[in-house]
């Protein structure tokens, strides 16, 4: 199968939010303070508590259960009730409790959890992370000069570039902008290299560099030094010339202010940003260490989740961070928890309503999902109308509300102003037509989007639409050209290989292309599914079943309609009819496009009428076909 991020590549709506009516209780008013036996939580934490039907805070068997519910109050309560020695086994436990105390303005309480007494010699025995937090506590107390000096003394052991980014944030919060600029300038490399594709490990470095450049540019913009701000940002544009249209729009916004929320950093927002950097850096360290040991990371990253939920106590209005927390819970099918995190946001916004609709949709409450979409549209304004339309359009398509979805298209196209916005709107419109089974119209919109924004992503979307419209050769020209330009991109290889085995009779070539893609990304479920389907087409059902079942397991707890559809066909031909029906049913429950939905429904009603694929010899694959340098992997 060809992985698609969503209906549109221009907007992320996989974050979700909760709303009244979802299971799991509700949140208390943000102004209250919860007092539990031997535990006092801040108002910010109290606002996160899941309240049961009898009006009491939910109780959990383990801290992990509280995290999965998105209940920061419940999580902190369990930490606070731990024996002190047990809690101290993980230095972050006390740090999270300290952050809650800091959120309430109780700095002595925060330092108490950190074991900081004011005795310099004794305090130096505490973890460096605690001393770094203490520097920010000083800043929260108003001693910015002392905080900066303290930060410079103790932050040397922080991971990666987080110490420098933290210092820059503190300097900004103190109004010492020129010093902050110097930090960003020192962190910016003379040569910036963008990743070739999303599997390229260079992406980790590029993400860090991008963070530095964006913050540098935004600080200059806040200082009124617009031209310098644009020149700094241009460094990213130069590293990714194919993304010129998007970068041009971003650079223009530095002058116009359009779509730019660039408020000066306060101590609170600066501290939250610095904490977020540490949380991300430590997650990357865990990921790299696991990969180096030959392992894989699966399931909820509870360490990152706990850290980010604690950061939201410092800055509850941080919607970007809240979105990351929600997305992490959503990715593990923890829909109630993700919904609850969004529900406890201090301000209702269109994006949270769109997210709530996604949560309700995945929970099976379609009527409430439609209500949340309407609410998002009703409260949106000029600033967020365009992004709200993207989300509403996608969700109405998934809900099979054809007329309601198409009613939004003219407004979406009309609101788009610059080439980047117009290309995104055209791409969204293309996806809607494709979803509802009108590939010819979808291809027209995709072509127009490519004309405005000729990127790899736009070309791949166009090839997909052309293929579905029956323009096989035209689509193949695009796909083969992309393969030549990106020979080591697993997803480009996957798209070409899957196209060949599903829309042409070039099974041998498709099989070889997919074999290379799988070698480059052996644990990717979408590529495993594609290669498994190639095996099915060649009649090797047992191997196909094993590979596609592994794709299903890799994707779990999420599921994808196309993987289930493929497994249903395989089970049917292996005379495992009950499993086939169950797989097709699950496929329908995962919102396939209109045409595919009708096709799967027919199989559920009547079973398969096509014969079992004839078994043929598998194509021979030479070393040259699979030649991959270690750095490509």
Secondary structure, 3 states (H helix, E strand, C coil): CCCCCCCCCCCCCCCCCCCCCCCCCECCCCCCCCEECCEECCHHHHCCCCECCCCCECCCCCHHHHHHCCCHHHHHHHHHHCCHHHHCCCHHHHHHHHHHHHHCCCHHHHHHHHCCCCCHHHHCCCCHHHHHHHHHHHHHCCCHHHHHHHHHHHHHHCCCCHHHHHHHHHHHHCCCHHHHHHHHHHHCCCCCCCCCCCCCCHHHHHHHHHHHHHHHHHHHHHCCCHHHHHHHHHHHHHHCHHHHHHHHHHHHHHHHCCCCCCCCCCHHHHHHHHHHHHHHHHHHHHHHHHHHCCCCCCCCCHHHHHHHHHHHHHCCCCHHHHHHHHHHHHHCCCHHHHHHHHHCCCCCCHHHHHHHHHHHHHCCCHHHHHHHHHHHHHHCCCCCHHHHHHHHHHHHHHCCCHHHHHHHHHHHHHHCCCHHHHHHHHHHHHHHHHHCCCHHHHHHHHHHHHHHCCCHHHHHHHHHHHHHCCCHHHHHHHHHHHHHHCCCCHHHHHHHHHHHHHHCCCHHHHHHHHHHHHHHCCCCHHHHHHHHHHHHHCCCHHHHHHHHHHHHHHHCCCCCHHHHHHHHHHHHHCCCHHHHHHHHHHHHHCCCCHHHHHHHHHHHHHCCCCCCCCCCCCCCCCHHHHCCCCCCC
